[in-house]
Amino acid sequence: MSVPQQMMKDVEDSLKSLIGVQLDIIHLHKSTLLEFEPSQIGTIVGTLVDGCIPTLDKLYSSINGLGLRRASKTVGEREGYPDFDHISGARLELKTLYVPPQNVKMKTPPSPREPSGRLTQKVTLKNVIPTHDLLLVLAYQLAPLTSFPDIYAPTFIDTGLFPMIECIQARDHRLISAGGKWFGNYETPAILSTYGSLKVNMGQTLIDEYGRKESEEKDYNEDTNFGKLKRIPYKPLQEFLKKHGCHYMMKGEYPESWTLNDSNKVT
């Protein structure tokens, strides 16, 4: 079972008025962008959007009733799941997606950076409601203000909605098919360590233990990159990343084998 199409449409319709909105709560002069890496901008904007999105329709007249409210969480639990409840009955987990600005130079990281958003181990089959839960990926881009072309602000350019149950099943399928596993009751995702891989190649039995560093010589290591958007082999999600020029996965095996044909693939 998954989220009903009507519920999905209700959420999509309510989010349409976000497109084109500029967050004037943060302004960056064009000359200062050379001092920022995309990951730094992503941290700043992601925090601001998460904090203010339930009230954006009160701050911007162009936004027509998002129907969002902060979801109930355990007191003091900043990283609880999900992020928002929608008037339709849907529950949304928000991830922001940084899209590089056009015709602007920024600090170049030493290696290409994949989208930082992730579905961590806090989101599992234990707490996802298949018929209500959606992943909302809100794409934004730094763009100049109309009246001040040297001042840039985060501007929403697209929204992607994906059934959460499909996303986490694709995520977990990738983990397990690569030889990894969950420890505990969906508590810690772990991948084969270099030490464990050598044992597999020699036909030796693995020991059901995990460590945090290779130097511990455990057969498994905690997966520190677990759940990053680019590592979730759900085709519609990867198509969304590709659409916006972000790092994406070219192929996957969930729920069946699929491929995105593109000569500019990211491996």
Secondary structure, 3 states (H helix, E strand, C coil): CCCCHHHHHHHHHHHHHHCCCECCCCCEEHHHHHHCCHHHHHHHHHHHHHHHHHHHHHHCCCCCCCCEEECCCCCCCCCCCCCEEECCCCEEEEEEEEECCCCCCCCCCCCCCCCCCECCCCCCCCCCCCCCEEEEEEEEEEEECCCCCCEEEEEEEEEEEEEHHHHHHHHHHHHHHCCCEEECCCCEEEEECHHHHHHHHCCCCCCCCEECCHHHCCCEEECCCCCEHHHCCCHHHHHHHHHCCCCCCCEECCCCCEECCCCCCCC
